[in-house]
Amino acid sequence: MAKDCSFDIVSEVDMQEMDNAVNQTTKEIGQRYDFKGSKAEIVLEKDSLKLSAEDEYKLGAMLDILRTKMVKRNVPLKCLDPGKIESAFSGTVKQTVMIQKGISKEKGKAVVSYIKEQKLKVQAQIMDDQVRVIGAKKDDLQAVIQKLKEKDFGIELQFINFRS
């Protein structure tokens, strides 16, 4: 009997690197001329970022700086889900940016159905916040990985636990 090979599809964020990117962003905001004397702040919480600034322009600039720092630290940009900009007290604005970790049920179903559309001899199943793909041949699994890399699901996908 042939032994099955498998791998897991996950969407993870290295929170230490995210923390480093936030710290670098805070440092740059403190040094930039266009932020001198303004009340701009970015705070990393468990699964979200809280941004506050004097106006929407500065809020957007802070998000751009953060994205730049994230790219340099290999943190996926697709993990950010910016909420809407709200008015805060004393004329400032605030925004909550959620950090997406794991694959939601809807995205998992989309990934599984896309894998089935490829007509490869593999099976995919949703397990909590990840998707496991099982097949008899390594080549089929590698073809699945290649196809998934070509398609955009709106989240960053990583492929781990490749077992043969």
C-alpha positions in Angstrom: 0.0 0.0 0.0 1.3 3.4 -0.9 2.1 5.8 1.9 0.3 9.2 1.6 2.2 12.5 1.6 0.7 15.6 3.1 1.2 19.3 4.0 -0.7 22.0 5.8 -1.7 25.4 4.4 -1.7 28.1 7.1 -1.8 31.9 7.3 0.5 33.0 10.2 2.0 36.3 11.3 5.3 36.5 13.2 4.1 38.8 16.0 7.7 39.5 17.1 8.5 40.9 13.7 5.2 42.8 13.7 6.2 44.3 17.1 9.6 45.3 15.6 7.9 46.9 12.6 5.5 48.9 14.9 8.5 50.1 17.0 10.4 51.2 14.0 7.3 53.0 12.7 6.9 54.8 16.1 10.6 55.8 16.0 10.3 57.2 12.4 7.1 59.1 13.3 9.0 60.7 16.1 11.8 61.8 13.8 9.8 63.0 10.7 9.3 66.7 10.1 5.7 66.4 9.0 4.8 64.7 12.4 6.6 67.3 14.6 4.4 68.4 17.4 1.5 66.2 16.4 -0.3 63.6 18.5 0.3 60.5 16.3 0.3 57.2 18.0 0.4 53.5 16.9 -0.2 50.8 19.5 0.1 47.0 19.0 -2.5 45.0 20.9 -3.0 41.2 20.8 -4.7 40.9 17.4 -5.0 44.5 16.3 -3.3 47.9 15.9 -4.7 51.1 17.2 -3.7 54.2 15.2 -4.6 57.7 16.1 -3.5 61.0 14.6 -4.7 64.6 14.0 -6.1 64.0 10.5 -6.7 61.4 7.9 -3.6 62.3 6.0 -1.3 61.6 8.9 -3.2 58.4 9.6 -2.6 57.3 6.0 1.1 58.3 6.2 1.5 56.2 9.4 -0.1 53.2 7.7 2.3 53.6 4.7 5.3 53.8 7.0 4.1 50.7 8.8 3.7 48.8 5.5 7.2 49.8 4.5 8.7 48.5 7.7 6.6 45.3 7.5 8.0 44.6 4.0 11.6 45.0 5.2 10.9 42.5 8.0 9.1 40.0 5.8 5.7 40.4 7.5 2.9 39.8 4.9 1.0 42.9 4.1 -2.2 40.9 3.4 -2.5 40.2 7.1 -3.6 43.9 7.7 -7.4 44.5 7.6 -7.9 48.3 8.1 -11.2 49.3 9.7 -13.0 52.6 9.0 -11.6 55.9 10.2 -13.5 57.3 13.1 -13.5 60.7 14.8 -12.0 60.8 18.2 -12.1 63.4 21.0 -10.4 66.9 20.5 -10.5 66.8 16.7 -8.3 63.7 16.2 -9.1 60.6 14.2 -8.5 56.9 15.0 -8.5 53.6 13.1 -8.4 50.0 14.2 -6.4 47.7 12.0 -7.1 44.0 12.6 -4.2 41.5 12.2 -5.6 38.4 10.4 -4.1 35.1 11.7 -5.3 31.7 10.5 -7.5 30.8 7.7 -11.2 31.7 8.2 -13.9 29.1 7.4 -15.0 31.0 4.3 -11.4 31.3 3.0 -10.8 27.7 3.8 -13.8 26.6 1.8 -12.5 28.7 -1.1 -9.1 27.1 -0.9 -10.5 23.6 -0.7 -12.9 24.2 -3.7 -10.1 25.7 -5.8 -7.9 22.6 -5.0 -10.8 20.3 -6.1 -11.2 22.3 -9.4 -7.6 21.5 -10.3 -8.6 17.8 -10.8 -5.4 16.5 -9.1 -5.4 13.3 -7.2 -5.3 15.0 -3.7 -7.8 15.5 -0.9 -8.1 18.7 1.0 -9.8 19.2 4.4 -10.3 22.1 6.7 -8.8 21.7 10.2 -9.5 24.6 12.6 -7.7 27.6 11.0 -5.6 25.6 8.5 -6.1 23.3 5.5 -4.5 19.9 5.2 -3.8 18.5 1.7 -3.1 14.7 1.4 -2.1 12.9 -1.8 -0.2 9.7 -2.9 2.4 11.6 -5.0 4.7 14.4 -4.0 4.4 15.8 -7.5 0.7 16.3 -7.1 1.2 18.1 -3.8 3.8 20.3 -5.4 1.5 21.1 -8.2 -1.2 22.1 -5.7 1.3 24.5 -4.0 2.2 26.0 -7.3 -1.4 26.6 -8.3 -2.2 28.1 -4.9 0.7 30.5 -5.2 -0.7 31.7 -8.5 -4.1 32.5 -7.1 -4.9 35.4 -4.8 -7.3 34.5 -1.9 -6.8 37.8 -0.1 -4.7 36.3 2.6 -1.0 35.3 2.8 -0.6 31.5 2.5 2.3 29.5 3.9 2.9 25.8 3.3 4.3 23.8 6.3 4.6 20.3 7.7 5.4 18.7 4.3 5.5 15.0 5.1 6.3 12.1 2.7 
